[in-house]
Amino acid sequence: MPRFEPHPQRRPALVTGASSGIGAATAVLLAAAGHPVALGARRTDRCEDLAETIRKDGGEVFTHPLDVSDSGSVERFVSAAAGALGEPEIVVSGAGDLGAERVHELASEDFAAQLQVHLVGAHRLVSRVVPGMVARGRGDVVLVSSDVVRAPRTRMGAYVAAKNGVEGMARALQMELEGTGVRISVVRPGPTMTGMGMGWDAETTGEVLEEWVRWGLARHPYFLRAEDVAAVIAAVVAAPRGTHLTLVEVQPEAAVAKPAAARSGPASASEAAGAAATGPDSPAVSGREEGR
Ligand SMILES: NC(=O)c1ccc[n+]([C@@H]2O[C@H](COP(=O)([O-])OP(=O)(O)OC[C@H]3O[C@@H](n4cnc5c(N)ncnc54)[C@H](OP(=O)(O)O)[C@@H]3O)[C@@H](O)[C@H]2O)c1
C-alpha cells in the first residue's frame, strides 16, 4: 500500500496570465504533458490564438476571460473551467504586471493596484480553489513569485511589496495545509524575457538597467526564456506524491566562458580574466539580451 495515492490520470490545470510570457509557455507545456488546460487573462484574443495552437497539437484546452483584480471574474473563470474540464488539480497563478516608478513617486492608488493583481489576485484564486482541493485530499497550486523577494530592485517597490506578500501568504498556507495533500509551491524566477517591462520607453529601460547595475543586480545580461520557467513549473507539479517542492528559484545561467587554454590569446591568468570581461565572448550590459 503506497503512503500516498499517485496523481490521478486526469489533472485539469488552470493557468492565469495565460495570454503571454510564463503563463502562456506553462499552458503549452502542461497541455503537451497531457493536462487539460484552462487559459485565463484579459486579452482573450491572445488566449484564443494560443488555444488554437494547443488544439492543433492534440491538447485539450478551454479559454475564459479573467481579471484577477475582480473577485467575480475569478469566480466565473474557475467555475466555467471546472464545468468544461473538471475540478482543477493544478492551478498556476502567473498573472502580473509591472510599473517602473520609484516608491515615493507612485500614487498610492497605483501602489494598491499592483498589490491587487499580484497579491490579492493570488489570494482570490487560492481561496476559490483550495477548499475543493482540501476536500479531495490533493492538488497543486504554484504561485509565481520573483527573485526580487531575495534581492529587491529599484523602480519596483510596489512589485517587491506584492511578491513579498505572495511568499508570506504561501508560507502560511503551506503550514495551514500540511497534512491535507494540497501542495502550495512558490516558483521564483529571475530575469525572464517576456512581455513584462516591454511597455517601458527606452529612456526608462536604460535608467532602470543602470540602477540595477549600480546595485550589483545585473551580473550578466542573459535572460531566462518563458519556456525555461515553464519547465520548472511543470516539474514542480509533476513531483511525485509524498514530495513537495516548496520554493524553487530559477536563474539564467551566465554564458560559459572558454577556458583560457583553449584560446590562442592571453597567456597569463590576469590577462585571461581581463579578456573575459571585455572580449568578444563577454556579454555587454547594454540592455536586454536573450542570450540564446
Ligand atoms: N519577466 C520576468 O522577468 C519575471 C521575473 C520574475 C517573476 N515574474 C512573474 O512572472 C509572472 C508572469 O509574468 P511574465 O513575465 O510572463 O509577463 P507577461 O508576459 O507580461 O505576462 C503577464 C500575464 O499576466 C496577465 N495579467 C496581467 N494583469 C492581469 C489581470 N488583472 N488579470 C488577469 N491576467 C492579468 C497578462 O494578460 P492580460 O494582459 O491579457 O490580462 C499576461 O498574460 C508574473 O507574476 C511576474 O511577476 C516575471
PDBQT file of the ligand as one rigid body, heavy atoms in Angstrom, charges set to zero:
ROOT
HETATM    1  N1  LIG A 301       9.569  38.516 -16.678  1.00  0.00    +0.000 N 
HETATM    2  C1  LIG A 301      10.307  38.461 -15.580  1.00  0.00    +0.000 C 
HETATM    3  O1  LIG A 301      11.498  38.837 -15.579  1.00  0.00    +0.000 OA
HETATM    4  C2  LIG A 301       9.728  37.910 -14.302  1.00  0.00    +0.000 A 
HETATM    5  C3  LIG A 301      10.622  37.638 -13.239  1.00  0.00    +0.000 A 
HETATM    6  C4  LIG A 301      10.085  37.162 -12.048  1.00  0.00    +0.000 A 
HETATM    7  C5  LIG A 301       8.723  36.922 -11.931  1.00  0.00    +0.000 A 
HETATM    8  N2  LIG A 301       7.895  37.169 -12.972  1.00  0.00    +0.000 N 
HETATM    9  C6  LIG A 301       6.469  36.902 -12.786  1.00  0.00    +0.000 C 
HETATM   10  O2  LIG A 301       6.010  36.013 -13.776  1.00  0.00    +0.000 OA
HETATM   11  C7  LIG A 301       4.590  36.175 -13.925  1.00  0.00    +0.000 C 
HETATM   12  C8  LIG A 301       4.249  36.233 -15.405  1.00  0.00    +0.000 C 
HETATM   13  O3  LIG A 301       4.790  37.418 -15.968  1.00  0.00    +0.000 OA
HETATM   14  P1  LIG A 301       5.537  37.415 -17.377  1.00  0.00    +0.000 P 
HETATM   15  O4  LIG A 301       6.944  37.758 -17.120  1.00  0.00    +0.000 OA
HETATM   16  O5  LIG A 301       5.222  36.193 -18.136  1.00  0.00    +0.000 OA
HETATM   17  O6  LIG A 301       4.892  38.737 -18.043  1.00  0.00    +0.000 OA
HETATM   18  P2  LIG A 301       3.887  38.939 -19.247  1.00  0.00    +0.000 P 
HETATM   19  O7  LIG A 301       4.410  38.303 -20.483  1.00  0.00    +0.000 OA
HETATM   20  O8  LIG A 301       3.623  40.401 -19.276  1.00  0.00    +0.000 OA
HETATM   21  O9  LIG A 301       2.579  38.169 -18.774  1.00  0.00    +0.000 OA
HETATM   22  C9  LIG A 301       1.761  38.663 -17.762  1.00  0.00    +0.000 C 
HETATM   23  C10 LIG A 301       0.423  37.990 -17.864  1.00  0.00    +0.000 C 
HETATM   24  O10 LIG A 301      -0.395  38.422 -16.771  1.00  0.00    +0.000 OA
HETATM   25  C11 LIG A 301      -1.669  38.759 -17.306  1.00  0.00    +0.000 C 
HETATM   26  N3  LIG A 301      -2.335  39.742 -16.467  1.00  0.00    +0.000 N 
HETATM   27  C12 LIG A 301      -1.915  40.968 -16.089  1.00  0.00    +0.000 A 
HETATM   28  N4  LIG A 301      -2.845  41.579 -15.342  1.00  0.00    +0.000 NA
HETATM   29  C13 LIG A 301      -3.880  40.702 -15.243  1.00  0.00    +0.000 A 
HETATM   30  C14 LIG A 301      -5.141  40.747 -14.602  1.00  0.00    +0.000 A 
HETATM   31  N5  LIG A 301      -5.543  41.824 -13.891  1.00  0.00    +0.000 N 
HETATM   32  N6  LIG A 301      -5.947  39.671 -14.690  1.00  0.00    +0.000 NA
HETATM   33  C15 LIG A 301      -5.573  38.584 -15.392  1.00  0.00    +0.000 A 
HETATM   34  N7  LIG A 301      -4.403  38.484 -16.026  1.00  0.00    +0.000 NA
HETATM   35  C16 LIG A 301      -3.569  39.538 -15.950  1.00  0.00    +0.000 A 
HETATM   36  C17 LIG A 301      -1.394  39.265 -18.702  1.00  0.00    +0.000 C 
HETATM   37  O11 LIG A 301      -2.555  39.081 -19.522  1.00  0.00    +0.000 OA
HETATM   38  P3  LIG A 301      -3.604  40.191 -19.951  1.00  0.00    +0.000 P 
HETATM   39  O12 LIG A 301      -2.856  41.492 -20.053  1.00  0.00    +0.000 OA
HETATM   40  O13 LIG A 301      -4.108  39.669 -21.256  1.00  0.00    +0.000 OA
HETATM   41  O14 LIG A 301      -4.636  40.183 -18.882  1.00  0.00    +0.000 OA
HETATM   42  C18 LIG A 301      -0.306  38.308 -19.151  1.00  0.00    +0.000 C 
HETATM   43  O15 LIG A 301      -0.882  37.128 -19.661  1.00  0.00    +0.000 OA
HETATM   44  C19 LIG A 301       4.219  37.432 -13.138  1.00  0.00    +0.000 C 
HETATM   45  O16 LIG A 301       3.675  37.073 -11.893  1.00  0.00    +0.000 OA
HETATM   46  C20 LIG A 301       5.572  38.105 -12.915  1.00  0.00    +0.000 C 
HETATM   47  O17 LIG A 301       5.554  38.904 -11.780  1.00  0.00    +0.000 OA
HETATM   48  C21 LIG A 301       8.366  37.655 -14.171  1.00  0.00    +0.000 A 
ENDROOT
TORSDOF 0
